[in-house]
Amino acid sequence: MTSQVFTSGRIRRADYDPGTRQLELHFDNRSVLAYKHVPQEVFRRLCSAPNPATYWEDRIAEEYPKGTPGKPEGQGGSGKTLGDLFGGGSD
């Protein structure tokens, strides 16, 4: 995974996984948005943009499908439910 930290603007950090092509954007309000199927060139341009938030709004926000932060496409959870962990569920 490749990361880029931004010192100003709304976007504080961008994480990109070239294997899954998932981009995660960490904002100054602590929210995280993930996008799937993002080409590496788009990540490179985001990192070199004079205003990354404007680049995100213009080129990424509506162009790529949203993903789940921390879970790139194709990676599921452990399969455990709260019932599995705490002993509830099936009797």
C-alpha positions as CSV (number, residue, x, y, z in Angstrom):
1,M,0.0,0.0,0.0
2,T,1.2,3.5,-0.9
3,S,0.4,6.5,1.3
4,Q,0.6,10.2,0.7
5,V,0.2,12.7,3.6
6,F,-1.2,16.2,2.8
7,T,-0.4,19.0,5.3
8,S,-3.2,21.4,4.2
9,G,-6.7,21.1,2.8
10,R,-9.6,18.8,3.6
11,I,-7.8,15.6,2.6
12,R,-5.2,14.7,5.1
13,R,-4.0,11.3,3.8
14,A,-4.5,9.1,0.7
15,D,-3.8,5.4,0.8
16,Y,-3.6,3.4,-2.4
17,D,-3.4,-0.4,-2.9
18,P,-2.2,-1.1,-6.4
19,G,-3.1,-4.8,-6.1
20,T,-6.8,-4.1,-5.5
21,R,-6.8,-0.6,-7.0
22,Q,-8.6,0.7,-4.0
23,L,-8.1,4.4,-2.9
24,E,-8.9,5.5,0.6
25,L,-9.1,9.2,1.4
26,H,-8.8,10.4,5.0
27,F,-10.4,13.8,5.7
28,D,-9.7,16.4,8.3
29,N,-13.1,15.7,9.9
30,R,-11.9,12.1,10.5
31,S,-14.1,10.5,7.8
32,V,-12.7,8.0,5.4
33,L,-14.0,7.3,1.9
34,A,-12.9,4.4,-0.3
35,Y,-13.1,4.1,-4.0
36,K,-12.7,0.9,-6.1
37,H,-11.1,0.4,-9.5
38,V,-9.0,3.5,-9.3
39,P,-6.0,3.5,-11.8
40,Q,-2.6,4.2,-10.3
41,E,-2.2,7.2,-12.6
42,V,-5.3,8.8,-10.9
43,F,-3.6,8.3,-7.5
44,R,-0.4,9.8,-8.8
45,R,-2.3,12.8,-10.2
46,L,-4.1,13.3,-6.9
47,C,-0.8,13.3,-5.0
48,S,0.7,15.9,-7.3
49,A,-2.4,18.2,-7.6
50,P,-2.1,21.7,-6.3
51,N,-5.4,21.2,-4.4
52,P,-6.1,17.4,-3.8
53,A,-9.6,18.1,-2.6
54,T,-10.6,19.8,-5.8
55,Y,-9.0,17.0,-7.9
56,W,-11.0,14.5,-5.8
57,E,-14.3,16.4,-6.4
58,D,-13.6,16.8,-10.1
59,R,-12.0,13.5,-11.1
60,I,-12.8,10.8,-8.4
61,A,-15.9,11.4,-6.3
62,E,-18.5,10.7,-9.1
63,E,-16.3,8.7,-11.4
64,Y,-15.4,5.6,-9.4
65,P,-17.6,3.2,-7.3
66,K,-17.4,3.6,-3.5
67,G,-15.9,0.8,-1.5
68,T,-15.6,-0.1,2.2
69,P,-12.7,1.6,4.0
70,G,-10.2,-1.0,5.2
71,K,-11.8,-3.8,3.1
72,P,-10.6,-3.8,-0.5
73,E,-12.8,-5.7,-3.0
74,G,-12.4,-9.4,-2.7
75,Q,-11.4,-9.4,1.0
76,G,-14.2,-10.4,3.3
77,G,-14.2,-10.4,7.1
78,S,-13.4,-13.4,9.2
79,G,-17.0,-14.7,8.9
80,K,-17.7,-14.5,12.6
81,T,-20.8,-12.8,13.8
82,L,-21.5,-11.2,17.2
83,G,-23.3,-14.4,18.1
84,D,-20.2,-16.4,17.4
85,L,-18.1,-14.1,19.5
86,F,-20.5,-13.7,22.5
87,G,-22.3,-17.0,22.5
88,G,-25.7,-15.8,21.3
89,G,-27.7,-16.7,18.3
90,S,-28.7,-20.4,17.7
91,D,-30.2,-22.5,20.4
